[in-house]
Amino acid sequence: MKEDTLAILKQARELLSREGAWTQKAYARDAKGFPCFATEKCATCWCVYGAIQAAAESQGFNDINDATDVLRDVIGIFSISIWNDHPRRQVGSVLRAFNKAIKELEQGNG
């Protein structure tokens, strides 16, 4: 389970680390900026939760609860969407949260 969670978080971080790949107020958006499902092929950017969904599905995992729980512990708030959509949130803090969650799992603290 830990390996699955780690793989999901790493791939979600990779998705969001691409230029312009993070979004707010939608799980995902297509190239024209229209909202779409996070797991659709047309998705070109994701919110934190959407990136976790997309990463999990691409690896054949159905359960994202462990990945979201680890991230919730790091950000200190239950609603990942509220945290993601905060008006002052920037992609740098999103990536730092993923880095911290991944590090905690790798060190056995997650």
VEXMIMI-504926 format. One record per atom (N, C-alpha, C, O): residue number from 1; residue in three letters; atom name; x negated, y negated, z negated. Coordinates in steps of 0.02 Angstrom, whole numbers. Layout:
N
NUM|ala|CA|X|Y|Z
...
//
This chain:
110
1|met|N|-41|60|0
1|met|CA|0|0|0
1|met|C|-43|-63|0
1|met|O|-29|-110|36
2|lys|N|-96|-63|-40
2|lys|CA|-140|-121|-42
2|lys|C|-171|-135|26
2|lys|O|-178|-193|46
3|glu|N|-191|-82|61
3|glu|CA|-221|-91|127
3|glu|C|-172|-120|176
3|glu|O|-190|-163|217
4|asp|N|-109|-97|173
4|asp|CA|-57|-124|216
4|asp|C|-46|-198|202
4|asp|O|-41|-238|249
5|thr|N|-41|-215|139
5|thr|CA|-30|-285|119
5|thr|C|-88|-328|142
5|thr|O|-77|-384|167
6|leu|N|-147|-304|133
6|leu|CA|-207|-341|153
6|leu|C|-208|-351|229
6|leu|O|-224|-406|253
7|ala|N|-190|-300|266
7|ala|CA|-189|-305|339
7|ala|C|-137|-356|362
7|ala|O|-149|-395|408
8|ile|N|-79|-356|330
8|ile|CA|-26|-403|348
8|ile|C|-49|-475|334
8|ile|O|-42|-518|377
9|leu|N|-77|-486|275
9|leu|CA|-99|-554|257
9|leu|C|-155|-578|303
9|leu|O|-156|-637|322
10|lys|N|-201|-534|320
10|lys|CA|-256|-554|363
10|lys|C|-231|-572|434
10|lys|O|-254|-621|463
11|gln|N|-186|-531|460
11|gln|CA|-161|-546|527
11|gln|C|-118|-609|526
11|gln|O|-121|-649|573
12|ala|N|-78|-619|474
12|ala|CA|-37|-680|470
12|ala|C|-82|-741|467
12|ala|O|-69|-792|500
13|arg|N|-136|-737|428
13|arg|CA|-184|-793|425
13|arg|C|-215|-805|493
13|arg|O|-224|-862|513
14|glu|N|-231|-752|528
14|glu|CA|-261|-759|595
14|glu|C|-212|-793|642
14|glu|O|-232|-837|681
15|leu|N|-149|-774|640
15|leu|CA|-98|-807|682
15|leu|C|-96|-882|669
15|leu|O|-96|-922|715
16|leu|N|-95|-900|605
16|leu|CA|-87|-970|586
16|leu|C|-151|-1011|596
16|leu|O|-148|-1073|597
17|ser|N|-207|-978|602
17|ser|CA|-270|-1015|608
17|ser|C|-282|-1041|679
17|ser|O|-328|-1081|691
18|arg|N|-242|-1018|726
18|arg|CA|-248|-1043|795
18|arg|C|-223|-1115|798
18|arg|O|-178|-1134|762
19|glu|N|-253|-1154|841
19|glu|CA|-234|-1224|850
19|glu|C|-159|-1230|865
19|glu|O|-134|-1201|913
20|gly|N|-123|-1268|824
20|gly|CA|-52|-1281|835
20|gly|C|-6|-1223|820
20|gly|O|52|-1224|840
21|ala|N|-31|-1172|784
21|ala|CA|9|-1111|773
21|ala|C|50|-1112|709
21|ala|O|84|-1063|695
22|trp|N|47|-1164|671
22|trp|CA|86|-1169|609
22|trp|C|144|-1217|620
22|trp|O|136|-1269|652
23|thr|N|202|-1201|592
23|thr|CA|260|-1244|599
23|thr|C|297|-1249|533
23|thr|O|284|-1212|486
24|gln|N|344|-1295|532
24|gln|CA|388|-1304|475
24|gln|C|460|-1305|499
24|gln|O|474|-1318|558
25|lys|N|506|-1291|453
25|lys|CA|579|-1295|465
25|lys|C|605|-1242|515
25|lys|O|661|-1249|539
26|ala|N|566|-1191|529
26|ala|CA|589|-1135|571
26|ala|C|540|-1077|558
26|ala|O|481|-1088|544
27|tyr|N|565|-1016|562
27|tyr|CA|520|-959|553
27|tyr|C|469|-955|609
27|tyr|O|411|-935|597
28|ala|N|489|-975|669
28|ala|CA|444|-976|726
28|ala|C|473|-1023|779
28|ala|O|531|-1041|777
29|arg|N|429|-1042|825
29|arg|CA|450|-1084|882
29|arg|C|416|-1057|945
29|arg|O|363|-1027|944
30|asp|N|451|-1070|1001
30|asp|CA|422|-1052|1065
30|asp|C|377|-1109|1090
30|asp|O|368|-1159|1056
31|ala|N|350|-1101|1150
31|ala|CA|303|-1150|1177
31|ala|C|335|-1218|1188
31|ala|O|299|-1268|1191
32|lys|N|400|-1221|1194
32|lys|CA|435|-1285|1203
32|lys|C|456|-1316|1136
32|lys|O|485|-1371|1134
33|gly|N|443|-1280|1081
33|gly|CA|460|-1306|1015
33|gly|C|528|-1286|989
33|gly|O|550|-1309|937
34|phe|N|562|-1243|1026
34|phe|CA|628|-1220|1005
34|phe|C|621|-1163|955
34|phe|O|578|-1120|963
35|pro|N|663|-1161|902
35|pro|CA|661|-1106|854
35|pro|C|675|-1040|888
35|pro|O|715|-1035|934
36|cys|N|641|-988|863
36|cys|CA|652|-920|888
36|cys|C|637|-872|831
36|cys|O|614|-893|778
37|phe|N|651|-809|841
37|phe|CA|634|-760|790
37|phe|C|558|-751|786
37|phe|O|524|-753|837
38|ala|N|534|-742|727
38|ala|CA|461|-736|716
38|ala|C|431|-678|753
38|ala|O|371|-679|770
39|thr|N|470|-627|766
39|thr|CA|444|-567|798
39|thr|C|454|-566|874
39|thr|O|436|-517|907
40|glu|N|483|-618|902
40|glu|CA|493|-621|974
40|glu|C|427|-636|1010
40|glu|O|384|-671|983
41|lys|N|420|-610|1069
41|lys|CA|359|-621|1109
41|lys|C|350|-694|1128
41|lys|O|294|-716|1140
42|cys|N|404|-731|1131
42|cys|CA|400|-802|1150
42|cys|C|373|-846|1094
42|cys|O|356|-904|1106
43|ala|N|368|-820|1033
43|ala|CA|345|-859|976
43|ala|C|271|-879|986
43|ala|O|229|-837|1000
44|thr|N|259|-943|978
44|thr|CA|190|-969|984
44|thr|C|166|-1002|920
44|thr|O|106|-1016|913
45|cys|N|211|-1016|874
45|cys|CA|192|-1043|809
45|cys|C|241|-1017|756
45|cys|O|299|-1002|772
46|trp|N|218|-1014|694
46|trp|CA|256|-983|641
46|trp|C|249|-1023|577
46|trp|O|200|-1058|566
47|cys|N|299|-1016|534
47|cys|CA|292|-1039|465
47|cys|C|256|-982|428
47|cys|O|242|-930|457
48|val|N|241|-993|365
48|val|CA|206|-941|326
48|val|C|246|-876|326
48|val|O|218|-823|340
49|tyr|N|309|-880|309
49|tyr|CA|351|-820|306
49|tyr|C|357|-787|374
49|tyr|O|353|-726|380
50|gly|N|366|-827|426
50|gly|CA|371|-800|493
50|gly|C|308|-765|516
50|gly|O|311|-713|549
51|ala|N|251|-793|497
51|ala|CA|187|-761|515
51|ala|C|179|-693|481
51|ala|O|154|-646|510
52|ile|N|202|-689|418
52|ile|CA|200|-625|382
52|ile|C|246|-575|416
52|ile|O|228|-517|425
53|gln|N|306|-597|436
53|gln|CA|352|-553|471
53|gln|C|322|-528|537
53|gln|O|323|-468|551
54|ala|N|294|-573|576
54|ala|CA|265|-555|640
54|ala|C|206|-507|632
54|ala|O|199|-458|669
55|ala|N|164|-521|582
55|ala|CA|106|-478|570
55|ala|C|128|-408|549
55|ala|O|101|-358|573
56|ala|N|177|-404|506
56|ala|CA|201|-339|482
56|ala|C|231|-298|539
56|ala|O|215|-239|546
57|glu|N|273|-330|579
57|glu|CA|304|-293|634
57|glu|C|253|-269|685
57|glu|O|258|-214|711
58|ser|N|204|-312|700
58|ser|CA|155|-292|751
58|ser|C|113|-233|729
58|ser|O|84|-198|770
59|gln|N|109|-222|663
59|gln|CA|71|-166|636
59|gln|C|115|-106|618
59|gln|O|92|-56|592
60|gly|N|180|-113|632
60|gly|CA|227|-58|619
60|gly|C|250|-53|547
60|gly|O|275|-1|527
61|phe|N|243|-106|509
61|phe|CA|266|-106|439
61|phe|C|334|-140|435
61|phe|O|346|-190|467
62|asn|N|378|-112|394
62|asn|CA|444|-141|384
62|asn|C|448|-181|321
62|asn|O|489|-227|316
63|asp|N|408|-166|272
63|asp|CA|413|-196|206
63|asp|C|360|-251|198
63|asp|O|300|-238|201
64|ile|N|384|-312|188
64|ile|CA|338|-368|179
64|ile|C|338|-393|107
64|ile|O|306|-443|91
65|asn|N|375|-358|63
65|asn|CA|382|-382|-6
65|asn|C|316|-389|-42
65|asn|O|305|-439|-77
66|asp|N|271|-341|-35
66|asp|CA|207|-345|-70
66|asp|C|167|-406|-46
66|asp|O|136|-441|-86
67|ala|N|167|-417|20
67|ala|CA|130|-473|48
67|ala|C|159|-539|24
67|ala|O|122|-585|5
68|thr|N|225|-545|24
68|thr|CA|255|-608|1
68|thr|C|246|-617|-74
68|thr|O|238|-673|-97
69|asp|N|247|-562|-112
69|asp|CA|237|-568|-185
69|asp|C|167|-594|-201
69|asp|O|159|-636|-244
70|val|N|117|-568|-166
70|val|CA|48|-591|-178
70|val|C|42|-665|-161
70|val|O|11|-703|-198
71|leu|N|71|-685|-106
71|leu|CA|68|-755|-86
71|leu|C|106|-800|-135
71|leu|O|84|-855|-151
72|arg|N|164|-776|-158
72|arg|CA|202|-815|-208
72|arg|C|161|-826|-271
72|arg|O|163|-880|-300
73|asp|N|125|-775|-292
73|asp|CA|83|-782|-352
73|asp|C|30|-836|-341
73|asp|O|15|-874|-387
74|val|N|3|-839|-282
74|val|CA|-50|-888|-266
74|val|C|-22|-959|-263
74|val|O|-52|-1005|-290
75|ile|N|35|-968|-231
75|ile|CA|62|-1035|-223
75|ile|C|101|-1059|-284
75|ile|O|113|-1119|-292
76|gly|N|120|-1012|-327
76|gly|CA|154|-1030|-389
76|gly|C|226|-1052|-382
76|gly|O|252|-1088|-424
77|ile|N|259|-1031|-329
77|ile|CA|329|-1048|-318
77|ile|C|362|-988|-284
77|ile|O|332|-956|-241
78|phe|N|424|-974|-303
78|phe|CA|458|-915|-275
78|phe|C|474|-924|-201
78|phe|O|466|-877|-162
79|ser|N|498|-983|-182
79|ser|CA|519|-994|-113
79|ser|C|460|-1013|-69
79|ser|O|436|-1070|-71
80|ile|N|438|-967|-30
80|ile|CA|384|-980|18
80|ile|C|407|-1032|69
80|ile|O|367|-1074|90
81|ser|N|470|-1030|89
81|ser|CA|496|-1078|138
81|ser|C|495|-1149|111
81|ser|O|476|-1195|147
82|ile|N|515|-1158|49
82|ile|CA|513|-1226|20
82|ile|C|441|-1250|17
82|ile|O|427|-1308|33
83|trp|N|396|-1207|-4
83|trp|CA|325|-1226|-8
83|trp|C|299|-1243|62
83|trp|O|266|-1295|71
84|asn|N|314|-1201|112
84|asn|CA|291|-1212|180
84|asn|C|318|-1278|208
84|asn|O|282|-1315|242
85|asp|N|381|-1293|194
85|asp|CA|415|-1350|225
85|asp|C|407|-1416|187
85|asp|O|436|-1466|205
86|his|N|367|-1415|134
86|his|CA|356|-1478|97
86|his|C|328|-1530|145
86|his|O|283|-1514|184
87|pro|N|354|-1592|143
87|pro|CA|333|-1642|192
87|pro|C|258|-1657|192
87|pro|O|230|-1678|243
88|arg|N|225|-1647|136
88|arg|CA|152|-1661|133
88|arg|C|109|-1600|146
88|arg|O|48|-1604|146
89|arg|N|141|-1543|158
89|arg|CA|103|-1481|171
89|arg|C|65|-1488|237
89|arg|O|91|-1515|286
90|gln|N|5|-1463|236
90|gln|CA|-36|-1462|297
90|gln|C|-64|-1392|307
90|gln|O|-68|-1352|260
91|val|N|-83|-1377|367
91|val|CA|-106|-1310|384
91|val|C|-167|-1290|342
91|val|O|-175|-1231|327
92|gly|N|-208|-1337|324
92|gly|CA|-267|-1320|283
92|gly|C|-248|-1288|217
92|gly|O|-279|-1240|195
93|ser|N|-197|-1315|184
93|ser|CA|-175|-1285|120
93|ser|C|-142|-1218|130
93|ser|O|-145|-1174|87
94|val|N|-110|-1209|188
94|val|CA|-80|-1144|205
94|val|C|-135|-1092|212
94|val|O|-130|-1037|184
95|leu|N|-186|-1108|250
95|leu|CA|-241|-1060|260
95|leu|C|-279|-1047|195
95|leu|O|-300|-990|184
96|arg|N|-287|-1097|153
96|arg|CA|-320|-1086|89
96|arg|C|-279|-1038|45
96|arg|O|-308|-997|10
97|ala|N|-213|-1044|47
97|ala|CA|-171|-998|9
97|ala|C|-180|-927|33
97|ala|O|-185|-880|-7
98|phe|N|-181|-917|99
98|phe|CA|-193|-850|126
98|phe|C|-262|-825|105
98|phe|O|-269|-767|86
99|asn|N|-312|-868|110
99|asn|CA|-380|-847|91
99|asn|C|-383|-825|18
99|asn|O|-415|-775|2
100|lys|N|-350|-862|-25
100|lys|CA|-350|-845|-96
100|lys|C|-313|-779|-109
100|lys|O|-336|-737|-147
101|ala|N|-256|-770|-76
101|ala|CA|-217|-708|-84
101|ala|C|-258|-648|-60
101|ala|O|-258|-595|-92
102|ile|N|-291|-656|-3
102|ile|CA|-332|-602|24
102|ile|C|-390|-586|-23
102|ile|O|-405|-528|-36
103|lys|N|-422|-637|-47
103|lys|CA|-479|-628|-93
103|lys|C|-457|-592|-157
103|lys|O|-491|-547|-181
104|glu|N|-399|-611|-184
104|glu|CA|-374|-578|-244
104|glu|C|-360|-505|-232
104|glu|O|-374|-463|-275
105|leu|N|-331|-489|-175
105|leu|CA|-317|-419|-158
105|leu|C|-383|-380|-150
105|leu|O|-389|-324|-175
106|glu|N|-430|-409|-115
106|glu|CA|-494|-375|-104
106|glu|C|-531|-363|-169
106|glu|O|-568|-314|-176
107|gln|N|-522|-407|-217
107|gln|CA|-555|-400|-282
107|gln|C|-514|-358|-331
107|gln|O|-534|-347|-388
108|gly|N|-456|-335|-308
108|gly|CA|-414|-293|-350
108|gly|C|-370|-331|-399
108|gly|O|-346|-302|-448
109|asn|N|-361|-396|-388
109|asn|CA|-321|-436|-433
109|asn|C|-250|-447|-409
109|asn|O|-209|-476|-445
110|gly|N|-234|-424|-349
110|gly|CA|-168|-436|-322
110|gly|C|-121|-380|-331
110|gly|O|-63|-384|-311
//
